[in-house]
Amino acid sequence: MKLLIPVASGLEQTTKRQLLSLGFDKAPADNGRLEVDGDWQDIARLNVFLRSGERVLIVMDKFPAVTFDELYEGMYRIPWENWLTVESKILMDGKSVQSQLAAIKAAGGVAKKAIISRLADKVRTGRKTFSETGARSIVGVSIYKDEVTVTLDTSGDGLHKRGYRSLAYSAPLKETLAAGLIDSTFYNPDKDIEKPFADVFCGSGTLPIEAAMKALHIAPGLQRSFDFQHWACAPSGILQRAKEEAKDGEMKNAAPVIFGSDINKEAISIAQYHAKRAGVDKHIRFSVADARKFTSDKKYGILLSNPPYGERLSEEKEVRNLMRDFGNAFRALQDWNAYVLTSLPDFERYFGKSADKKKKLFNANLVCGFYSYFGKPPKSENQFLR
């Protein structure tokens, strides 16, 4: 099967490296998605192991269409009876870019009508409408430059829903974005478990939790379910095997050095609760603290944060001053690396230093800069800690 993994813009290469580690040597980009070849067991493994991919989609077909009739015919030709049942709860998802079929809601209606007609004709129930009380099946209709890509979503809920974050807090990072940011840094606990990781604006704890899960090799999909496991067409046991593989690969005796702090006491309380739900609370040192006063006697480390953005004009001056003080605190950290995700205009000017590397990312539909500051690399492993 052809499988598509949607990724956030800017995280394509990061997700591709994750796919390489899972044994997929080819993953070309296709309109904001990475494409791989795989079987049912691969579908289970991808859903369980991927850290920054958003979903795992099966490509059902691709065909040109500029009219609703052509869309209907293309959808009808797909052998839906091999994938869905007359009880399937069919939900439609879609988008249209630079295409004549621009009314995506109407296109979704035509596409679903074709699916129902195909099932009625092939299964021969004598019905043209179904109760749709069975397993959920999300069918995607993506139209780009008049070519239709039809997909079946094996994940269901997005892969950012790990299962550990249940309490609300202001402007949280999506777990998939957080994992992608971590994989974009030099944080590599497999090579140096004692090199500290710190987030001094940790909020509800997503970045430290994802860093701990990476260090302990805890698969992000281990605690959740997926739509494909409820489908009659999916082989039994594939998800169980993938989760057993994940459990076997955990580094239960690892001892990463991870700090999470925030000036808000409520945020730290929520972060601690989420860390416990994720099974990593014993590996993160949470504290209520001011980011401007962060210090460490460790010569080398990774500082990764998503500080407040100051969306309202009344807040922007306060955020600018905060970034000045934050920049001063970082420059006192000897040879640490720092990574900051922010939408603040002219961040580098307020931080007091030009970034060694920067790229554009999106967080909750906001255009952000991801700024990387590199310290001197350690001369030997013995110098990571003093």
PENOR-V663128 format. One record per residue. N is the residue number from 1. RES is the residue in one letter. SS is DSSP state (A for helix, B for strand, O for the rest). Layout:
n & res & ss
N & RES & SS
N & RES & SS
This chain:
n & res & ss
1 & M & O
2 & K & B
3 & L & B
4 & L & B
5 & I & B
6 & P & B
7 & V & O
8 & A & O
9 & S & O
10 & G & O
11 & L & O
12 & E & A
13 & Q & A
14 & T & A
15 & T & A
16 & K & A
17 & R & A
18 & Q & A
19 & L & A
20 & L & A
21 & S & A
22 & L & O
23 & G & O
24 & F & O
25 & D & O
26 & K & O
27 & A & O
28 & P & O
29 & A & B
30 & D & O
31 & N & O
32 & G & O
33 & R & B
34 & L & B
35 & E & B
36 & V & B
37 & D & B
38 & G & O
39 & D & O
40 & W & A
41 & Q & A
42 & D & A
43 & I & A
44 & A & A
45 & R & A
46 & L & A
47 & N & A
48 & V & A
49 & F & A
50 & L & O
51 & R & O
52 & S & O
53 & G & O
54 & E & O
55 & R & O
56 & V & O
57 & L & B
58 & I & B
59 & V & B
60 & M & B
61 & D & B
62 & K & B
63 & F & B
64 & P & B
65 & A & O
66 & V & O
67 & T & O
68 & F & A
69 & D & A
70 & E & A
71 & L & A
72 & Y & A
73 & E & A
74 & G & A
75 & M & A
76 & Y & A
77 & R & A
78 & I & O
79 & P & O
80 & W & A
81 & E & A
82 & N & A
83 & W & O
84 & L & O
85 & T & O
86 & V & O
87 & E & O
88 & S & O
89 & K & B
90 & I & B
91 & L & B
92 & M & B
93 & D & B
94 & G & B
95 & K & B
96 & S & B
97 & V & B
98 & Q & O
99 & S & O
100 & Q & O
101 & L & O
102 & A & O
103 & A & O
104 & I & A
105 & K & A
106 & A & A
107 & A & A
108 & G & A
109 & G & A
110 & V & A
111 & A & A
112 & K & A
113 & K & A
114 & A & A
115 & I & A
116 & I & A
117 & S & A
118 & R & A
119 & L & A
120 & A & A
121 & D & A
122 & K & A
123 & V & A
124 & R & O
125 & T & O
126 & G & O
127 & R & O
128 & K & O
129 & T & O
130 & F & O
131 & S & O
132 & E & O
133 & T & O
134 & G & O
135 & A & O
136 & R & B
137 & S & B
138 & I & B
139 & V & B
140 & G & B
141 & V & B
142 & S & B
143 & I & B
144 & Y & B
145 & K & O
146 & D & O
147 & E & B
148 & V & B
149 & T & B
150 & V & B
151 & T & B
152 & L & B
153 & D & B
154 & T & O
155 & S & O
156 & G & O
157 & D & O
158 & G & O
159 & L & O
160 & H & O
161 & K & O
162 & R & O
163 & G & O
164 & Y & O
165 & R & O
166 & S & O
167 & L & O
168 & A & O
169 & Y & O
170 & S & O
171 & A & O
172 & P & O
173 & L & O
174 & K & O
175 & E & A
176 & T & A
177 & L & A
178 & A & A
179 & A & A
180 & G & A
181 & L & A
182 & I & A
183 & D & A
184 & S & O
185 & T & O
186 & F & O
187 & Y & O
188 & N & O
189 & P & O
190 & D & O
191 & K & O
192 & D & O
193 & I & O
194 & E & O
195 & K & O
196 & P & B
197 & F & B
198 & A & B
199 & D & B
200 & V & O
201 & F & O
202 & C & O
203 & G & O
204 & S & O
205 & G & O
206 & T & A
207 & L & A
208 & P & A
209 & I & A
210 & E & A
211 & A & A
212 & A & A
213 & M & A
214 & K & A
215 & A & A
216 & L & O
217 & H & O
218 & I & O
219 & A & O
220 & P & O
221 & G & O
222 & L & O
223 & Q & O
224 & R & O
225 & S & O
226 & F & O
227 & D & A
228 & F & A
229 & Q & A
230 & H & A
231 & W & O
232 & A & O
233 & C & O
234 & A & O
235 & P & O
236 & S & O
237 & G & O
238 & I & A
239 & L & A
240 & Q & A
241 & R & A
242 & A & A
243 & K & A
244 & E & A
245 & E & A
246 & A & A
247 & K & A
248 & D & A
249 & G & O
250 & E & O
251 & M & O
252 & K & O
253 & N & O
254 & A & O
255 & A & O
256 & P & O
257 & V & O
258 & I & B
259 & F & B
260 & G & B
261 & S & B
262 & D & B
263 & I & O
264 & N & O
265 & K & A
266 & E & A
267 & A & A
268 & I & A
269 & S & A
270 & I & A
271 & A & A
272 & Q & A
273 & Y & A
274 & H & A
275 & A & A
276 & K & A
277 & R & A
278 & A & A
279 & G & O
280 & V & O
281 & D & A
282 & K & A
283 & H & A
284 & I & B
285 & R & B
286 & F & B
287 & S & B
288 & V & B
289 & A & O
290 & D & O
291 & A & A
292 & R & A
293 & K & A
294 & F & O
295 & T & O
296 & S & O
297 & D & O
298 & K & O
299 & K & O
300 & Y & O
301 & G & B
302 & I & B
303 & L & B
304 & L & B
305 & S & B
306 & N & O
307 & P & O
308 & P & O
309 & Y & O
310 & G & O
311 & E & O
312 & R & O
313 & L & A
314 & S & A
315 & E & A
316 & E & A
317 & K & A
318 & E & A
319 & V & A
320 & R & A
321 & N & A
322 & L & A
323 & M & A
324 & R & A
325 & D & A
326 & F & A
327 & G & A
328 & N & A
329 & A & A
330 & F & A
331 & R & A
332 & A & O
333 & L & O
334 & Q & O
335 & D & O
336 & W & O
337 & N & B
338 & A & B
339 & Y & B
340 & V & B
341 & L & B
342 & T & B
343 & S & O
344 & L & O
345 & P & O
346 & D & O
347 & F & A
348 & E & A
349 & R & A
350 & Y & A
351 & F & A
352 & G & O
353 & K & O
354 & S & O
355 & A & O
356 & D & O
357 & K & B
358 & K & B
359 & K & B
360 & K & B
361 & L & B
362 & F & B
363 & N & B
364 & A & O
365 & N & O
366 & L & B
367 & V & B
368 & C & B
369 & G & B
370 & F & B
371 & Y & B
372 & S & B
373 & Y & B
374 & F & O
375 & G & O
376 & K & O
377 & P & O
378 & P & O
379 & K & O
380 & S & O
381 & E & A
382 & N & A
383 & Q & A
384 & F & O
385 & L & O
386 & R & O
